[in-house]
Amino acid sequence: MPELNMQQLTVFGDEQSEIVNVAKVKQLSPFRYPGGKTWLVPGFLRWLQSLSYKPEYLVEPFAGGGIISLSTAYHGLVDKCVMVEKDEDVASVWKTILYGDWEWLVNQIQSINLTVEAARKIINAPADSCEEMAFKTILKNRVCHGGVMANGSGLLKYGENGKGILSRWYPDTLAKRINTIVSIKDRLDFFEGDAFDYIQECGNNEKTCFFVDPPYTASKKKAGKRLYRYSEVDHDRLSRMLKNVKGKFMLTYDYDEAIINLAEKYGFNYKKIPMKGTHNSIRYELIISNTSV
Ligand SMILES: C[S@@+](CC[C@H](N)C(=O)[O-])C[C@H]1O[C@@H](n2cnc3c(N)ncnc32)[C@H](O)[C@@H]1O
């Protein structure tokens, strides 16, 4: 998934027709995440501020690289952002940065002399601690094709400018991002677990809002299955649960008629948003909400 060249053509309708270039969005996540929502940051923050009240909590139950929570916390728009993620490897990174020995992690990132052999050795070795798992995960995320860490994804062979795996390895940038997250960690919480449990648990507070970005696997041609270790989601059940939350939510999907039918079934508002990808191809995403969008 390209990190810097996705451009958003419109955000939630006529209000902003200007193209938002993601290169201008502050990148706070240590991950380059498949299906990452950096392009949605300006639109999401505007949506959050357009609510008639200031939410106390933002719950992001399919956190992945967490860019929406990180950006919300960075701008101090809610008291606490609660990230939830089921993938154990991804979870180890958030647990290390928020609750563990993040300094060890930063030190490993900055001191490794990265070669293909060194990367392979670390990636293939068992991890004895959460911190070791986090280091392995960050390394794998940076050097595997498209940031895809799901099994079977190979090491990037020929990166930009022929520099191989080094082309995606920016230790100082990663260290800076981790330091920034540490500086706002009083506004961040992380739970390793199942999205559905947390939506259920947090749904009764009207001052809690949700950003929900599930793996998209409803249609056969969608890539969710090969991008994530956990990709099976009951999309109807998810919408049914969101229908019952007391606060506001924003739900995102790749554009698909089946999802429009789902949004209509539950009486949600939705908008089709065009995106400009790497090769100037246009693709569409859906923004679905119980507010107007
Ligand atoms: C589309 S990605 C989220 C990307 C994220 N919005 C970002 O910007 O990086 C979906 C994530 O949901 C996680 N996931 C899948 N099933 C889950 C579940 N039942 N509970 C929690 N997380 C889950 C996947 O591991 C993946 O990281």
The ligand as a Gaussian input file, in Angstrom:
#p B3LYP/6-31G(d) Opt

LIG

0 1
 C       -8.241000      -2.093000       7.739000
 S       -7.137000      -2.535000       9.005000
 C       -7.114000      -1.075000      10.018000
 C       -6.173000      -0.028000       9.476000
 C       -6.102000       1.215000      10.361000
 N       -7.317000       1.995000      10.278000
 C       -4.917000       2.073000       9.963000
 O       -5.102000       3.236000       9.543000
 O       -3.795000       1.589000      10.081000
 C       -8.089000      -3.638000       9.981000
 C       -7.392000      -4.193000      11.245000
 O       -8.332000      -4.939000      12.004000
 C       -7.635000      -6.002000      12.662000
 N       -8.665000      -6.994000      13.065000
 C       -9.266000      -7.940000      12.304000
 N      -10.212000      -8.561000      13.003000
 C      -10.235000      -8.002000      14.241000
 C      -11.033000      -8.196000      15.405000
 N      -12.008000      -9.094000      15.447000
 N      -10.799000      -7.410000      16.487000
 C       -9.813000      -6.492000      16.464000
 N       -9.026000      -6.251000      15.383000
 C       -9.231000      -6.987000      14.288000
 C       -6.643000      -6.460000      11.613000
 O       -5.580000      -7.157000      12.212000
 C       -6.214000      -5.121000      10.991000
 O       -5.113000      -4.615000      11.683000

